[in-house]
Each structure stands twice: as structure tokens, then as C-alpha cells.
């Protein structure tokens, strides 16, 4: 059996098949009803929803940071004061006694 | 005087949904014909066409009016059919044992006298439907557009959104896939 010939015959058969253009009764009414049932797409609604979501996440982050700052110790332990350490380091050279010969 | 197509589209874009109905009435026969090439069950065909129209409504603002509305709509229809094929891939797996008697007769006649077998016979049409159903979605789409609807590679590239070389590669593979299916079908029956 010749497969290319069979392929050609079957493709020719498919070409001869007239496309069936029947449309079910009142199909357009169905489509219009589907469209009518959908909510109206409003750009402002989309933006408002996005902004509310962003606001909610900002509030959550602010609350989290607030909780962290409240729960962390307010008075730093001696020697743990970063600003004092920084000042000591910065002024270390000025605090050294002058040992150079007169 | 009835409004033109461009006027209807402009009205829909301005929020007048009712203006969409004449477009649905006018082009539904073409969309149904396209859907029937890719799906067999009437319920599936109606679902496809419904999806095409809902997509058309949603994407209408992307229609720039450079090409006729019909071309834009048909491109959308073919892409929706392709999505349908991809979503129903599992249903393709079946054997050729369920070939009907007329189809078997047609094949036997073809084996005996290849030159004298009528291609307009209903059995041949059923057979090609069966073969097309077994192809992968890409192969089926390419065979349908290239071989059956006789479209050019460039046209297929525009319809599908694939590049021209990709269409060529897929066409080559699709022909091979079809030949393989035919050889399996004839082997099942005649060996």
C-alpha cells in the first residue's frame, strides 16, 4: 500500500468536506446574555483595589516595625552604645597623650 | 441605513454592548465552521464559539482596523481552537480497532485499487477525521491550515503567531506524524 497516496486521498477527502456553518437557534442572544451578566470593567475599580492592597501591606509593615521597636530594650547595656563607641573611635587620636620629644 | 462594521465596533468600544450583536449574527456561521474543523461534539463546538466571542469582546480595543474585522476574528477563532486542542490532548489516545465497517471497506478498496477509490466518500471523510484526531495539537493545526485549507506558510505564521521557520519545521514534523499514524492504521488492519 502506498502511504503517500493514501495521505493524499484522505487530505483530498477532507478538502471536499464542506464547512458546516449551522448556528444554533438564538445563539447571539446567548452571547449577549453572557456579556450582560459580566460586571462592567471599570479602570477606577482596578486602581482602587490595587491601592487598597498596597495600603494594607504598608500598614502591616509599619505595625511589624513598631512591634520590633517596642519589644527591643530601650536602654542599651554599658559598652553597647553605638554612638559612644563611634565617638570614642573617632576621637581616639585626639585622646592619645602627646609623646613626641620637645 | 444600517451602521457599518467600523461604526458598530466604535459604538461597542464606547460602551454600547448592544452594537456587538449584529457582529455576532454576521460572523457566527464562519466561526462555527472553523470550530467544527477542530472539535466534533456539538457541545464542545458551542463552547469554543462562545469563548471566541467573549474574547473578541474583551480584546476589541486591540483591533486597530488595519485588516478586516473578519480576519482578526478568524485569527482569534483559530487560536482558541488550538487552545482547545491542547486542553484535550488526553482524548487522542485510542487505537484504530474502532474503525467502522464503511471505513474498513473504503480502506480495502484503496488497497485493491488505489487509483479508483473515491475521495468524496463519507467513509474517507470519517477516516481523515479519525487520523486528524490522533495528531498532536501543533500537527493538527498545521495540517488543517496548510494541507486542507491550502493556506501559505506566511498566512499560517500570521494566524498562529509562530515564526515562518517554526511553521516550516512544524509542517515537516506534522507530515511525518501523519504518515506514522497512517502506517499504524494500515498495519493494524492489514498485517
Interface residues (C-beta under 8 A of the other chain):
Chain A: X1 X2 X3 X4 X5 X6 X7 X9 X10 X11 X12 X13 X14 X15 X16 X17 X19 X20 X21 X22 X23 X24 X27 X28 X30 X31 X32 X34 X35 X36
Chain B: X17 X18 X20 X21 X24 X25 X28 X29 X30 X32 X33 X34 X36 X37 X46 X49 X50 X53 X54 X57 X110 X111 X114 X117 X119 X120 X121 X124 X125 X127 X128 X129 X131 X132 X143 X147 X148 X150 X175 X178 X179 X182 X183 X186 X190
